[in-house]
Amino acid sequence: MGNAEIHYGVTCYIGKKGILSLVDTFTGNKEFDELSLMLHDRVLTLNLLDRDELEEEDYAIIKNIGRTYRGKNQWPSFQSLKPGYFHGSLIQMK
């Protein structure tokens, strides 16, 4: 990610289900709105953000391990997406 120089990061699709979710997204086999797409994917994403874009929890983890970063798009933030879940809560899909 980052070709448009707006967002920097990398996403890894996990296992067969992760790859199939990517294929579904690109081939249009299913219609997805933005939330449904997030709830469909099985991925691990590393985002490189500015300090002010970090969630409080992400900043606390970085601070607790004694790391520091300087500059734009240098602060790491990880996000794991699992089908049917949103921020640790199960959401029923239709």
N, C-alpha and C positions, 0 to 999 in steps of 0.2 A: 504494500500500500504506500501511497505517497507520490505517485506519478504526477498528480496535480499540485503537489507541494502544499496541500491543505492538511493532510492527516498522514502520520507516519506510524507504521506498525507492521506486524506480520500475524497472519491467522493460520493455524494448523487445524485441518479437519481430521477428526479422530476416528480411526477404524473404518470398517466398511460402511457403517451407517453414516458417518461423517461425510465420506466421499459421495455416497448416494444422495445426501441432502444437497451437496454442492451441484451435482448433476441435475437434480430436480429444479434447482434455482435457475441454472443457465438454460436448460432445455424448455422450460415453461410447462413441464408436465403437470404442475399444480399452480393454482393462483394463490399468491401470498400478499397480504398487506405487511407492513413493517413489523408489527408485533408477532404475527404468525410466523414470519421468516425467522425471527430471533428464537421463537419457541420450537422451531423445526430443526435448527442446526445443532450439531454436536461438535463444538470447536473450542480451542484454547487460543486466545488472542493476547498479544503483547502490543500495547499502545504506548507510543512515546509522546508525552504531553508536556505542556508548560506547567510550572509549579502551581499556578492558580487554577489549573484544570483538574488537579488531582482530587479524589475523594479524600475526606479526612482519614479514613481507615488506611488507604494506600500510603498517605504521607506518614502516618504513625508507624507503619511497618518499616518504611525506608529509614525513618529517624531512629527506631529501635535497633536496627542492625548497624547503625553508624555510617550509613552511606549518605553522600551528598552529590548533587549534580548542579551544573551551572549552564544557563543558556536555554534557548527555546528548543522544544521538542526533545528534551534530554531525560525527562523524568518517567521511569517505567511504571506502567499500570497493567496488571494482568486481569483477564476476564475469562471465565469458563462458562460456556453455554451448554446446557443439556436439554434435550427435547422435553417439553412439557413443564419446564421450570423457569422461573423468573426471579432473580435475586434470592435463591434458596427456597422459594415458595412454589408448591405444586400448583399449576394452573391447568384446569381441564380444557383440553382441545376438543373441538367439535369434529 
